[in-house]
Amino acid sequence: MRGTRLRRLEHGLFALPALGFLGVFFFYPFLEVLRFSTWRWSGLKAPEPVGLRSYAELFADPLFWQSVKATFLFTLWVLPSFLLLSILIALLIEGQPYERFVKGALFLPGLVTVGAASTAWYTLLAPDYGALAAFLPIPAWDQEPFWAMAMVVAFTLWRYLGYGVLVVSAHLKAIPPELVEAARVDGARPFEVTRYVVLPLLRPAVLFLLVVGSVLALQSYVAVFLLTRGGPYGATRVLGYFVYELGFENFRLGYAAAATAVLLVLTLLVALAQGKLLEER
């Protein structure tokens, strides 16, 4: 009994640095956001306590629900595409002589700063004066909601697809070759080997990417800010950009804090649900 207590104490002491990091950089800021959300505050005048009135106003705000709709639409576009392309590309290049080159080329966009990447995309793909507009029929993505969302999704996939391919490829290389060879000896065709042997063993990688991709999609902001500014007509105003508009363009910091708290809770719930699924698998 005493030995068990000592081990628990040792484990607790080893966990203290991580808990301290979480406390300073997550729990304390989150509590401060909750405190700010009970104020009506512009950042220029003294805050006025309003209780939970900001939350009531937020849930009655049609712009908030429009941003929720845009966020989930963006997630429905980008997440399945991210997972499918990561798996497909990793399977196609596995064991090929150009595997390392393709991985490097796909991972390279993630090393470029977001500002430089978005500027390059805008310079190339602007419908009116983009460098490619003279040679290709570029749709008016700055005026049409569908193409604006497609632009943001394409930019996001371009930046993060290399990471997904690397994760799936690492799991592919961890599959014992004896399993694949045994399936082939039993007469399984290449498609059947992939379907019944390889894909089930990739489930941990897929679930991991599902959790990470969902959190990133819910907190997406930078691509929208740099490419579309939430337009046209609010079609790409995701929750992250909605919070930015409230706080730094309208100077409603208390209201923005309430929206931030809702976004954080929503992200936490999605991460916990998918983490539970990951544990069960």
N, C-alpha and C positions, 0 to 999 in steps of 0.2 A: 504493500500500500504506500509506504513511504517512498519507495523507488518510483512508483507511478507519479506521485505528486512532484518529485524532483524533476522527472522528465517533462511533466507539464509546465513546471516553472521555467525550465530551460527553453522549451519551445516558445513560451510566452516572451522570454527575454530576447530570443532571436527574432521574434516577430515585431518587437517594439520599433525598430527603425522604419519598417514598412508601415506600421500603424501610425507612427508619427508623421510620415510623409503624407499618408492619406488624410490625416487630421488637418494638417496645415494647408494642403493644396486642394482638398476636395470638401471635407465636411465643414470646415470653417467658412470657405467661400459660399457654400450652399446655404448655410445658416444666415450669412449676410444677405444673400439674394432674397431669402424668405423675409428678412427684416425690412429690406428696401421695398419689397412688394406691398407692404402695409402702409406705404407713404404715397402722397402725391408730391412729386419732387421733380424739378426741372434741372437740378444741379447748380442752379444760379441763386436760388432763394432757399430759405430754411424749409425743410420738409414738413408737410402737414399730414399727421396720422389719419388714415382713412379705413383702417381695419382690412376687412376682406372685400371692400367695395371694388377694388381693381379686378379681382377674380370674377365677380359678378358682371362687371362691364366687359371683361374679356370674353366670357362665354356667350355674351349677347352681341359681340362685335362680328359683323359679317366678314370683315377683312381677315379676322383670325381664322374663321372656318374656311375661307378661301385659301389661306396659307396652309391649313391642315390638309385640304384637298390636294393642293399642289405638291405638298411634301409626300403624301402617300402615292400620288400619281408618279412622281419622280422615283420613288422607291420601287414601285411595280415595274417601271421601265428598266431601271438600272440593275436591280439585284438579280433577276433571272438571267439577264444578258451577261452579267459579270460571272455568274456561276457556270453557265453553259459554255461560254467562250473559254474560261479558264480550264475547264475539264477537256473540252474538245482540242484546244491547242496543245495542252500538255500530252494528251494521248497521241496526237499526230506527230509531234516532234520527238517523242521518247525513243532514244537509241539511234536517232538519225545523226549523220555527221554535222549537220547545221544546227543541232540542238542548242549549243551554247551561244551561237550567234543570234538565234531567234530570241532566246531568253534575255540576252543583253539588250537587244533592240527594243523589246517590249518593256523592260525595266527602266530603260534610260529616261523616258518622260517623267517618271517619278522623281528623278534627281534634279530636274529643271525646276526652278522656282515657279510658283503658280503665276506670279505677275508676268514674268517673261513668257511663259507658255500661253497664257490667255491673250497677251498682246500679239504674239505670233499668229494665233488662230484668228483673231479679229482682222489682222492685216491680210491674211490669206483668204478668209472666207466672208468678209464683209460683202453684202449683196451688191452695193453700189460701186465701191471702189476697191474691192479686194483683188489681190494679185491673181487669184484663180477665177475671178468672175468673168474675165475676158475669154477664158477657154472652156469653162464649165457652166452649166445652168444652175447657179447657186440659188436656192429658194430664199424668199424674203423672210428669213428667220427673225429679223428684228421687227417684223410687223405681224407675223402670223403665229398664234399661240402654239400650234402643233410643232412647227419647225423650231421655235424658240426652245421648247422643252427637249426636242430631239438634239439640238445643238449642245445643251447643257449635259445631256446624258452621254453623248458621244465624247465630249471633252473629259467627263469623269471616267469613262471606260478607258480612254486613251492614257490617262494618268495612272490608273490603278490596276489595269489588266495584268501587267507584268508581275505584280505581287501575287495575284491569284494563281498565275501559271507556275510561279516558283513554289508555292505551297502545295499545289496538286502534284507537281513533278517530284517534290521531295517525298511525298507519300507513295508515289508510283515506284520510286527506287527502293522503298522499304518493303515492298511486296516480295515475299520469297519466290524466287524464280521456279522453285520446285512445284509450287501450286499451279503456275501457268503451264509448265511442262506436263504435269500430270493430267491437266484438262485436255491438252493437245493429244496426249497418248490415248486418252479415252475417246478420241474422235471429235472433240469440240472444234467447231470452226472459229476463225478469228473473231467474228462478231459475237459468238456465244461465249468465248473466253472473256471478252470485254464485258459483256452483259452480266454474266453469272459469277465471274471470279474477280475481275478488276474493280468494277464499279462498286460492289458491296464493300470492298476493302478500302475504298476511297471515302466512305461515309464520314469518318472523323474529320477529314480535310474539308469536305463540303459543309458540314455543320459549323466548323470553325469559321469558314469564310462567310457563312450565312449570318453568324452573330456579328462579326466585324463589319460586314457590308451593311447590315441593317442599322447599326449604330452610326456608321459614317453617313449613310443616306439620310437618316433622321436629322443629323446635325449638319447637313450640307449647307454651305453658305458662300464659300469663296468663288466658286465657278459662276454662281448666279450674280454675285456682286460685280465681278469683273467683265462678264459677257453681256448680261441682259438687264441688270438692275431691276429684276423682278418683273419686267415686262415681257411681251406687250399685254396690257390690260390685266396685270397681276397674274398672268398665267404661270410664271416661274417664281412667284414670291413664296418661297419655302419658309418654314418657320424661323430658320436661322436669319434669313434676310428680313423677315417681318420684325424680329427683335431689334435688328440693327436700325431699321427705319424708325421704330418707336423711340429708341434711346438716343441716336446720334443725328437724326434728321428732324424729328419732332420734339426732341428734348423732354420726353415723358419717361423719365428714368424709373419711376416707381411702377408704372404700367408695363414697361419693358421688363422689369424684374419679375413681375407676375407671369408674363409670357415665358420668360426664361425658366422659371420654376416649373411651369407646366411642361415645357420641352424636356427638361432634365428628368422629371418624373416619368414621362412617356418613354424616354430613352432607357431609363433604368428598368421599367417594366418589361420592355421588349427584350433587353439584354438578359434579365433574370429568367424570362420564359424560355428563351432560346438556350440559355445556359443549363436550365433544367432538362431540356430536350437533349442537350449534348451529354449530360451525365447519364441519362437513361440509355443512350445509345452506346 
